[in-house]
Amino acid sequence: MKANIFRTAVAAGILAVAGGCTDLDYNELTTNDEEWVYDSPLYGVEKLVNDVYAQLTNGFENNWNGALLASATDESAYALINSGIHTFYNGGWSANNPIPDYWKNNYTAIHEANNFLEKLDKIDLSDYIYSTSSETAYETLRARFELFAYEVRALRAWYYFELVRTYGDVPLVLTTLTIDEANNVERTPAEKVFEFIVDECDAIAEFLPINYREEMSQHLGRTSRPFVMALKARALLYAASPLFNESNDLTKWQRAAEANKYIIDHAEEWGIKIGTYAALWGNTSFTNNELIFAIAKTEDNTFERQNYPVGLEGGSSGNCPTQSFIDQYEYQTGDNAGRTFGEVHSGIVNLTTERPYDDLDPRFAMTVVKNGDFWPLNSNQQREIQCYIGGFNAAPKVNATPTGYYLRKYVDGNSDLTPNVNSSFRHAWIVMRLPEFYYNYAECIYALTGDADAAGEYGMSANEAINVVRGRSDVQMPPFTGNPADFLNRYERERLVEFAFEDLRFWDVRRWKKGAQYFADVYGAELERQSNGNILLTRTKIARTWDEKYNLFPIPHSERMKNPKLTQNTGW
């Protein structure tokens, strides 16, 4: 007799796009057919769930030869010219060249999720009643499988968030479709897609555990209650933002404020808390209590090979922070406290005599490798980095930094790339962490009150929320105070600094509809060493283009050829 233990998990509504298949793809299970998959849940069913997880993307593994999304923004420039990341701003982006193909990747995941959810009643655990070591072991197994449906629904909601923030209106499909059905679906308004995500998160949150520390084998990296509530909060922020809220409906900002404050208020009971900035990456970062969700990789040094400076053995330069990005860091103390690098040093800068990096926000030194730093950390390769023209790590070396800087954040400086060592360490790509929701809340409450000092009905002002993060033990930047006219600009700058190279900037600027302000004029730095040893920094413009149509991606032409009901986004 089948153990129909998952029916309640799919009681919520069903309605989205498959890749044209009506059955699961069992090819990866070699000779095992559908009956075997569902009659052998420890091998077949669990693998199907893992396949839905496997569609999650991370910045360490993408289609751009090591480039992060940051290199399509004002954060960085990618040194290697053969990367597809340059297509975002060099005019090569089009419906015929839709890179990355979020459409295909996310709908593939959604199709897998829909298939799994529709066939829950085929799962039979009865054979394991007698094969497990005890009744307790069987109940543990049963409880684990009961969670699968909620985990898959959480993932499906996530994939829809990825789609709606990328394309706006997208088909909302929650059942598998025939080829004819799939090729006749229409785009669902973005507002309804956001509502689906929010409703789905509310429906499944109570069934998911806060964490998996008490679960069998702990199974790190699975969707949880904090994950879905954080997804809800992020989705509501996007729905309230100018790109999706052209009328500036304040009720949307209110819902977003409430959802983000919920994360703040429940973080302690969930065991989530803000730690040090430096601990966000490194070999043990995946267990950091600040992270709400992260994607872990096994020991590897690919990211280091992609981002160690040219001149170091194995280094390829990679994602090089721009001068535009450096210009956003504020000074910590003294007469310049609260002023940015760019405000204080706007022209040619003598790095030797002026020492402009002294007393910058501590997050700068934890994010960027500058000229004169000793890097990396391992003793075999460490040396004083030379970013000036003719220097050991600079032009005219091929693929040397085009900006005058190298990346430190996420890069494990303990990795030794020399052939006789070739050491590797674990990495964790941050998807969501607690400080984001303090900043999200600050943005929302300011939109509602227009006053950075006003606590509103939720008992915390925008300034107070931001200061919680700025005050972390290894940062301790001066607090935000007062209600300056340029508060939003300062908030956006602070958000950039805190979440640098975590792929938030790419989407933030789009939802704010501020691409022309931030992405059109981007500057690097050219460093010249004079005969007296002084090093001069001169800003150099990096060629970038911006078009308002870039706020949303084009619907891939190949999809519109198959389904003429898919209208194209404006401008494409």
C-alpha positions as CSV (number, residue, x, y, z in Angstrom):
1,M,0.0,0.0,0.0
2,K,1.3,3.4,-0.9
3,A,2.1,5.8,1.9
4,N,0.5,9.0,0.7
5,I,2.3,11.2,3.2
6,F,2.8,14.2,1.0
7,R,-0.7,15.2,-0.1
8,T,-1.1,18.1,2.2
9,A,2.0,19.7,0.8
10,V,0.3,20.2,-2.6
11,A,-3.1,21.3,-1.4
12,A,-2.3,24.9,-2.3
13,G,-3.1,26.1,-5.8
14,I,-1.6,24.7,-9.0
15,L,-1.5,26.4,-12.2
16,A,3.7,27.4,-15.5
17,V,6.4,26.6,-18.3
18,A,7.8,23.2,-19.0
19,G,10.4,22.6,-21.5
20,G,7.9,20.7,-23.6
21,C,8.3,17.4,-21.8
22,T,5.5,15.7,-20.0
23,D,7.5,13.2,-18.0
24,L,10.6,13.4,-15.8
25,D,13.9,12.9,-17.5
26,Y,15.3,9.6,-16.2
27,N,18.4,9.6,-18.4
28,E,20.7,10.4,-15.5
29,L,19.4,7.3,-13.7
30,T,20.6,5.2,-16.7
31,T,18.5,2.1,-17.0
32,N,16.1,2.9,-14.1
33,D,12.6,3.7,-15.2
34,E,10.0,5.8,-13.5
35,E,8.6,2.9,-11.5
36,W,12.1,2.1,-10.1
37,V,12.6,5.8,-9.1
38,Y,9.5,6.0,-7.0
39,D,9.8,2.5,-5.6
40,S,13.4,3.2,-4.6
41,P,13.0,6.5,-2.8
42,L,16.4,6.5,-1.1
43,Y,18.1,6.5,-4.5
44,G,15.6,7.8,-7.0
45,V,13.3,10.2,-5.3
46,E,16.0,11.9,-3.3
47,K,18.0,12.4,-6.4
48,L,15.1,14.1,-8.1
49,V,14.9,16.5,-5.2
50,N,18.7,17.1,-5.4
51,D,18.3,17.8,-9.1
52,V,15.9,20.7,-8.3
53,Y,18.5,22.0,-5.8
54,A,21.2,21.6,-8.4
55,Q,19.6,24.4,-10.6
56,L,20.5,27.0,-8.0
57,T,23.1,29.3,-9.5
58,N,26.1,30.9,-7.7
59,G,28.7,33.5,-8.6
60,F,31.5,30.9,-8.5
61,E,30.1,28.9,-11.3
62,N,28.6,30.8,-14.3
63,N,28.8,31.2,-18.0
64,W,31.2,34.1,-18.1
65,N,34.6,32.4,-17.6
66,G,34.9,33.5,-14.0
67,A,33.3,36.9,-14.2
68,L,30.9,37.9,-11.4
69,L,27.8,40.0,-12.1
70,A,29.7,42.7,-10.3
71,S,31.7,43.2,-13.5
72,A,28.6,44.2,-15.4
73,T,28.1,47.0,-12.9
74,D,30.2,49.9,-11.5
75,E,31.8,47.5,-8.9
76,S,34.4,46.0,-11.2
77,A,35.8,45.3,-14.6
78,Y,36.7,41.9,-15.8
79,A,40.3,41.7,-17.1
80,L,39.8,38.9,-19.6
81,I,38.3,40.1,-22.9
82,N,36.8,36.8,-23.9
83,S,34.2,36.8,-21.1
84,G,30.5,37.1,-22.0
85,I,30.1,39.5,-19.1
86,H,31.1,42.3,-21.4
87,T,28.0,41.7,-23.5
88,F,25.9,43.4,-20.9
89,Y,27.3,46.8,-21.7
90,N,29.1,46.7,-25.1
91,G,26.0,46.5,-27.3
92,G,26.1,42.8,-28.0
93,W,23.2,41.9,-25.8
94,S,20.0,41.1,-27.6
95,A,17.0,38.7,-27.7
96,N,19.1,36.5,-30.1
97,N,22.0,36.6,-27.6
98,P,20.2,36.3,-24.2
99,I,23.1,35.6,-21.9
100,P,22.8,34.3,-19.3
101,D,19.8,32.3,-20.3
102,Y,17.8,32.7,-17.0
103,W,14.6,31.8,-18.9
104,K,15.8,28.3,-19.8
105,N,17.6,27.5,-16.5
106,N,14.8,28.6,-14.2
107,Y,12.0,27.0,-16.2
108,T,13.9,23.8,-16.3
109,A,14.1,23.8,-12.5
110,I,10.4,24.7,-12.3
111,H,9.5,21.9,-14.6
112,E,11.4,19.5,-12.4
113,A,9.7,20.8,-9.3
114,N,6.2,20.6,-10.8
115,N,6.8,17.0,-11.9
116,F,8.0,16.0,-8.5
117,L,5.0,17.7,-6.7
118,E,2.5,16.1,-9.0
119,K,3.7,12.6,-8.4
120,L,4.0,12.6,-4.6
121,D,1.5,9.9,-4.2
122,K,3.8,7.5,-6.1
123,I,6.3,7.5,-3.2
124,D,6.2,4.4,-1.2
125,L,8.2,4.1,2.1
126,S,6.4,0.9,3.3
127,D,9.4,-1.3,2.5
128,Y,11.6,0.7,4.8
129,I,9.5,-0.1,7.9
130,Y,11.3,-3.4,8.2
131,S,14.7,-2.5,6.7
132,T,15.5,0.4,9.0
133,S,17.3,-0.3,12.2
134,S,14.4,0.9,14.5
135,E,11.0,2.5,14.5
136,T,12.7,5.8,15.4
137,A,15.0,5.5,12.4
138,Y,12.0,4.9,10.1
139,E,10.1,7.9,11.5
140,T,13.2,10.0,11.0
141,L,13.3,8.8,7.4
142,R,9.6,9.5,6.9
143,A,9.9,13.0,8.4
144,R,12.8,13.7,6.1
145,F,10.7,12.7,3.0
146,E,7.7,14.7,4.2
147,L,9.9,17.8,4.1
148,F,10.9,17.3,0.5
149,A,7.6,18.7,-0.9
150,Y,7.9,21.9,1.1
151,E,11.6,22.2,0.2
152,V,10.7,21.8,-3.5
153,R,7.9,24.4,-3.2
154,A,10.4,26.8,-1.6
155,L,12.8,26.3,-4.4
156,R,10.1,26.8,-7.1
157,A,9.1,30.1,-5.4
158,W,12.8,31.1,-5.5
159,Y,13.1,30.3,-9.2
160,Y,10.0,32.4,-9.9
161,F,11.6,35.2,-8.1
162,E,14.7,34.9,-10.3
163,L,12.4,35.0,-13.3
164,V,10.2,38.0,-12.3
165,R,13.1,40.2,-11.3
166,T,14.8,39.4,-14.6
167,Y,12.0,39.6,-17.1
168,G,9.1,41.2,-15.3
169,D,5.9,39.5,-16.5
170,V,6.5,35.8,-17.0
171,P,4.2,32.8,-17.4
172,L,3.2,31.4,-14.0
173,V,3.0,27.7,-14.6
174,L,2.6,25.3,-11.7
175,T,1.8,22.1,-13.5
176,T,3.6,20.2,-16.2
177,L,2.4,20.9,-19.6
178,T,2.2,19.3,-23.0
179,I,4.3,20.8,-25.8
180,D,1.2,22.4,-27.2
181,E,0.2,23.8,-23.9
182,A,3.7,25.1,-23.1
183,N,3.8,26.9,-26.5
184,N,0.5,28.7,-25.8
185,V,1.0,30.2,-22.4
186,E,0.9,33.9,-21.9
187,R,2.9,36.2,-19.6
188,T,1.5,36.7,-16.1
189,P,1.7,40.3,-14.8
190,A,4.7,40.7,-12.5
191,E,2.5,41.8,-9.6
192,K,0.7,38.4,-9.7
193,V,3.9,36.5,-9.8
194,F,5.2,38.4,-6.7
195,E,1.9,37.6,-5.0
196,F,2.3,33.9,-5.8
197,I,5.8,33.9,-4.3
198,V,4.6,35.7,-1.1
199,D,1.6,33.4,-0.7
200,E,3.6,30.3,-1.3
201,C,6.2,31.4,1.3
202,D,3.4,32.0,3.8
203,A,1.8,28.7,3.1
204,I,4.9,26.5,3.6
205,A,6.9,28.4,6.2
206,E,5.4,26.7,9.3
207,F,6.2,23.2,7.8
208,L,9.9,23.9,7.3
209,P,12.4,23.7,10.2
210,I,14.3,26.7,11.4
211,N,17.4,24.8,10.7
212,Y,18.5,21.2,10.1
213,R,20.8,20.8,13.1
214,E,18.6,18.2,14.7
215,E,17.9,16.4,11.4
216,M,19.6,13.2,10.3
217,S,23.1,14.1,9.0
218,Q,22.2,17.7,9.4
219,H,22.0,18.2,5.6
220,L,23.4,21.7,5.4
221,G,22.2,23.9,2.5
222,R,18.5,23.0,2.4
223,T,15.6,25.5,2.3
224,S,14.3,26.4,5.7
225,R,11.8,28.7,7.4
226,P,14.2,31.6,7.6
227,F,14.9,31.1,3.8
228,V,11.3,31.3,2.7
229,M,10.5,34.3,5.0
230,A,13.6,36.0,3.7
231,L,12.5,35.3,0.1
232,K,9.1,36.8,0.9
233,A,10.8,39.9,2.3
234,R,13.1,40.3,-0.6
235,A,10.2,39.7,-3.1
236,L,8.1,42.4,-1.4
237,L,11.0,44.8,-1.6
238,Y,11.3,44.3,-5.3
239,A,7.5,44.6,-5.8
240,A,7.6,48.0,-4.0
241,S,10.6,49.3,-5.9
242,P,10.2,51.8,-8.8
243,L,10.8,49.3,-11.5
244,F,7.7,47.4,-10.4
245,N,5.8,50.1,-8.5
246,E,5.6,53.0,-10.9
247,S,2.8,54.7,-9.0
248,N,4.8,54.5,-5.8
249,D,1.9,52.7,-4.0
250,L,2.9,53.1,-0.3
251,T,0.9,50.0,0.7
252,K,3.6,48.0,-1.1
253,W,6.3,49.7,0.8
254,Q,4.4,49.0,4.0
255,R,4.1,45.3,3.3
256,A,7.8,45.1,2.5
257,A,8.7,47.0,5.7
258,E,6.7,44.6,7.7
259,A,8.1,41.5,6.1
260,N,11.7,42.7,6.4
261,K,11.2,43.7,10.0
262,Y,9.9,40.2,10.7
263,I,13.3,38.8,9.7
264,I,15.0,41.3,12.1
265,D,12.7,40.4,15.0
266,H,13.0,36.7,14.6
267,A,16.7,36.4,13.8
268,E,17.7,35.8,17.4
269,E,15.3,32.9,18.0
270,W,16.4,31.4,14.7
271,G,20.1,31.5,15.8
272,I,21.0,34.1,13.1
273,K,23.1,37.0,14.1
274,I,25.6,39.5,12.7
275,G,29.2,38.6,13.2
276,T,32.4,40.0,11.7
277,Y,32.7,41.1,8.1
278,A,35.9,39.2,7.6
279,A,34.3,35.9,8.5
280,L,31.8,36.0,5.6
281,W,34.2,34.1,3.4
282,G,36.9,31.5,4.0
283,N,37.1,27.8,4.6
284,T,34.5,27.7,7.4
285,S,32.2,30.5,6.1
286,F,29.3,28.2,5.2
287,T,28.6,27.7,8.9
288,N,28.6,31.4,9.6
289,N,25.5,32.3,11.7
290,E,25.0,35.5,9.7
291,L,24.1,33.5,6.6
292,I,20.4,32.7,6.0
293,F,21.2,30.7,2.8
294,A,24.4,30.0,1.0
295,I,25.6,27.6,-1.7
296,A,28.7,25.6,-0.7
297,K,31.4,24.3,-2.9
298,T,33.8,21.5,-2.1
299,E,37.6,22.3,-1.8
300,D,38.7,24.1,-4.9
301,N,41.0,26.9,-6.0
302,T,39.4,27.9,-9.3
303,F,38.2,31.3,-7.9
304,E,41.7,32.1,-6.7
305,R,43.1,31.2,-10.1
306,Q,40.6,33.5,-11.7
307,N,41.2,36.4,-9.3
308,Y,44.8,36.3,-8.1
309,P,46.8,39.2,-9.7
310,V,48.6,38.6,-12.9
311,G,52.3,38.1,-12.1
312,L,51.5,35.6,-9.3
313,E,51.8,32.0,-10.5
314,G,48.4,30.8,-11.6
315,G,46.8,34.3,-11.4
316,S,44.5,35.7,-14.1
317,S,43.4,39.1,-12.6
318,G,39.7,38.4,-13.0
319,N,37.2,40.8,-11.4
320,C,39.0,44.1,-10.7
321,P,37.4,46.7,-8.5
322,T,36.9,50.0,-10.2
323,Q,37.9,53.4,-9.0
324,S,34.2,54.4,-9.1
325,F,33.6,51.7,-6.5
326,I,36.6,52.8,-4.4
327,D,35.3,56.3,-4.5
328,Q,32.2,55.2,-2.5
329,Y,34.1,54.2,0.7
330,E,33.8,56.7,3.5
331,Y,36.5,57.8,5.9
332,Q,36.2,56.5,9.4
333,T,37.4,59.3,11.7
334,G,39.0,62.7,11.7
335,D,38.1,65.7,9.6
336,N,37.0,63.5,6.7
337,A,34.7,61.2,8.7
338,G,31.6,60.5,6.7
339,R,33.1,61.9,3.4
340,T,34.0,59.5,0.7
341,F,37.3,58.8,-1.1
342,G,35.9,60.4,-4.2
343,E,34.8,63.5,-2.4
344,V,38.2,64.0,-0.7
345,H,40.4,63.0,-3.6
346,S,38.7,64.0,-6.8
347,G,41.6,64.8,-9.1
348,I,45.1,63.3,-9.6
349,V,46.2,61.7,-6.4
350,N,49.7,61.2,-5.2
351,L,49.4,57.9,-3.4
352,T,52.9,58.2,-1.9
353,T,52.5,61.6,-0.2
354,E,48.8,61.8,0.4
355,R,48.2,58.2,1.6
356,P,44.5,58.4,0.7
357,Y,43.6,54.9,1.8
358,D,44.5,55.5,5.4
359,D,41.5,55.5,7.7
360,L,39.0,54.3,5.0
361,D,36.1,52.2,6.0
362,P,37.6,48.8,7.2
363,R,35.5,47.0,4.7
364,F,37.7,48.5,1.9
365,A,40.8,46.6,3.1
366,M,38.8,43.4,3.4
367,T,37.4,43.7,-0.1
368,V,40.1,45.2,-2.3
369,V,43.8,44.6,-3.0
370,K,45.6,47.8,-3.8
371,N,49.0,48.8,-4.8
372,G,51.5,48.2,-2.0
373,D,49.5,45.5,-0.3
374,F,51.2,42.2,0.6
375,W,49.1,39.5,-1.1
376,P,48.1,36.7,-1.0
377,L,48.4,35.3,2.5
378,N,50.3,32.1,1.7
379,S,54.0,32.6,2.3
380,N,55.1,30.9,-1.0
381,Q,53.4,33.5,-3.2
382,Q,53.1,36.6,-1.1
383,R,54.7,39.7,-2.4
384,E,54.1,43.5,-2.5
385,I,51.6,44.0,-5.2
386,Q,52.6,46.5,-7.9
387,C,49.7,48.0,-9.8
388,Y,51.5,50.9,-11.4
389,I,52.4,50.7,-15.1
390,G,55.4,48.5,-15.6
391,G,54.9,47.0,-12.1
392,F,55.1,43.3,-11.4
393,N,51.3,42.9,-11.5
394,A,50.3,45.6,-14.0
395,A,50.4,46.5,-17.7
396,P,52.0,45.8,-20.1
397,K,51.5,42.3,-18.7
398,V,48.7,40.6,-20.6
399,N,45.4,40.6,-18.7
400,A,46.7,42.8,-16.0
401,T,44.2,44.8,-14.0
402,P,42.4,47.4,-16.1
403,T,41.3,49.4,-13.1
404,G,44.4,49.6,-10.8
405,Y,43.0,47.2,-8.2
406,Y,42.5,43.5,-7.5
407,L,39.8,41.6,-5.7
408,R,40.2,40.3,-2.1
409,K,36.6,39.6,-1.0
410,Y,35.7,35.9,-1.5
411,V,39.3,35.1,-2.5
412,D,41.0,32.8,-0.1
413,G,44.5,34.1,0.2
414,N,45.6,30.9,1.9
415,S,45.4,29.1,-1.5
416,D,48.8,28.3,-2.8
417,L,48.8,28.0,-6.6
418,T,52.4,26.9,-7.0
419,P,52.6,23.5,-8.8
420,N,54.3,21.7,-5.9
421,V,51.5,22.8,-3.5
422,N,48.3,23.6,-5.4
423,S,46.2,23.9,-2.2
424,S,42.4,24.3,-2.1
425,F,39.8,25.4,0.3
426,R,36.0,25.4,0.7
427,H,33.9,28.4,-0.5
428,A,30.4,29.4,0.2
429,W,28.4,31.7,-2.2
430,I,26.2,34.0,-0.1
431,V,22.6,34.0,-1.3
432,M,21.0,35.8,1.7
433,R,22.4,37.1,5.0
434,L,20.9,39.0,7.9
435,P,22.3,42.5,7.2
436,E,20.4,42.6,3.9
437,F,17.1,42.7,5.8
438,Y,18.2,45.6,8.0
439,Y,19.0,47.6,4.8
440,N,15.9,46.5,3.1
441,Y,13.9,47.6,6.1
442,A,15.7,51.0,6.1
443,E,14.8,51.5,2.5
444,C,11.2,50.7,3.1
445,I,10.7,52.7,6.3
446,Y,12.3,55.8,4.6
447,A,10.0,55.4,1.6
448,L,7.1,55.4,4.0
449,T,8.2,58.3,6.3
450,G,10.6,60.4,4.3
451,D,12.6,60.8,7.5
452,A,15.7,58.7,8.2
453,D,15.2,59.3,12.0
454,A,11.5,58.3,12.1
455,A,10.8,54.9,13.6
456,G,7.4,54.6,12.1
457,E,5.0,52.0,13.4
458,Y,7.7,49.3,13.5
459,G,9.8,50.9,16.1
460,M,13.1,51.2,14.2
461,S,14.3,54.1,12.0
462,A,16.2,53.8,8.8
463,N,19.3,55.2,10.5
464,E,19.0,52.7,13.4
465,A,18.7,49.8,11.1
466,I,21.8,50.8,9.1
467,N,23.8,51.5,12.2
468,V,23.3,48.0,13.5
469,V,25.3,46.7,10.5
470,R,27.8,49.6,10.4
471,G,28.6,49.0,14.0
472,R,29.7,45.4,13.7
473,S,32.9,44.7,15.7
474,D,35.4,44.8,12.8
475,V,33.8,47.7,11.0
476,Q,32.5,50.3,13.5
477,M,31.9,53.1,11.1
478,P,30.4,56.3,12.4
479,P,26.6,56.1,12.7
480,F,24.1,57.5,10.3
481,T,22.4,60.5,12.0
482,G,19.9,63.1,11.1
483,N,17.7,63.4,7.9
484,P,19.9,64.8,5.2
485,A,18.4,65.6,1.8
486,D,20.8,63.1,0.1
487,F,20.0,60.2,2.5
488,L,19.0,57.9,-0.4
489,N,22.3,58.4,-2.2
490,R,24.2,57.7,1.0
491,Y,22.0,54.6,1.7
492,E,22.6,53.3,-1.8
493,R,26.3,53.9,-1.4
494,E,26.3,52.1,2.0
495,R,24.4,49.2,0.5
496,L,27.0,48.9,-2.3
497,V,29.9,48.8,0.2
498,E,28.3,46.2,2.5
499,F,27.2,43.8,-0.2
500,A,30.1,44.3,-2.7
501,F,30.6,41.4,-5.1
502,E,27.6,39.5,-3.7
503,D,25.5,40.2,-6.9
504,L,23.0,42.5,-5.3
505,R,24.2,45.7,-7.0
506,F,23.3,44.4,-10.5
507,W,19.7,44.0,-9.5
508,D,19.4,46.9,-7.0
509,V,20.3,49.5,-9.6
510,R,17.8,48.0,-12.0
511,R,14.9,48.0,-9.5
512,W,15.7,51.6,-8.6
513,K,15.8,52.5,-12.3
514,K,19.1,54.3,-11.8
515,G,21.3,52.6,-14.4
516,A,22.0,55.9,-16.2
517,Q,23.2,57.3,-12.9
518,Y,25.5,54.5,-11.8
519,F,26.4,52.3,-14.8
520,A,26.9,54.7,-17.7
521,D,30.0,56.5,-16.4
522,V,32.5,54.1,-14.7
523,Y,36.1,54.8,-14.0
524,G,39.2,52.8,-13.3
525,A,42.6,54.1,-12.2
526,E,45.9,54.4,-14.0
527,L,48.9,54.4,-11.7
528,E,52.2,55.9,-12.8
529,R,55.5,55.6,-10.9
530,Q,57.6,58.7,-11.2
531,S,61.4,58.8,-11.2
532,N,61.4,60.0,-7.6
533,G,59.4,56.9,-6.6
534,N,56.0,58.7,-6.1
535,I,53.0,57.0,-7.6
536,L,50.3,59.1,-9.1
537,L,46.7,57.9,-9.6
538,T,44.7,59.3,-12.5
539,R,41.1,58.3,-13.2
540,T,40.4,56.7,-16.6
541,K,37.0,56.2,-18.1
542,I,35.9,52.6,-18.8
543,A,33.8,52.3,-21.9
544,R,30.3,51.4,-20.9
545,T,26.8,51.9,-22.5
546,W,23.4,52.0,-20.7
547,D,20.0,51.8,-22.2
548,E,16.8,51.9,-20.1
549,K,15.7,48.6,-21.8
550,Y,18.4,46.9,-19.8
551,N,16.3,47.2,-16.6
552,L,14.6,44.0,-17.8
553,F,16.1,41.2,-19.9
554,P,14.8,40.4,-23.4
555,I,12.5,37.4,-23.8
556,P,14.8,34.9,-25.7
557,H,13.9,35.0,-29.4
558,S,14.0,31.2,-29.6
559,E,11.2,31.1,-27.0
560,R,9.0,33.6,-28.9
561,M,9.5,31.6,-32.1
562,K,8.0,28.6,-30.3
563,N,5.3,30.6,-28.6
564,P,4.1,33.8,-30.4
565,K,1.9,34.6,-27.4
566,L,5.1,35.7,-25.5
567,T,5.3,39.4,-26.0
568,Q,8.7,41.1,-25.9
569,N,9.9,43.6,-23.3
570,T,9.9,47.2,-24.3
571,G,12.9,48.3,-26.3
572,W,14.1,44.8,-27.3
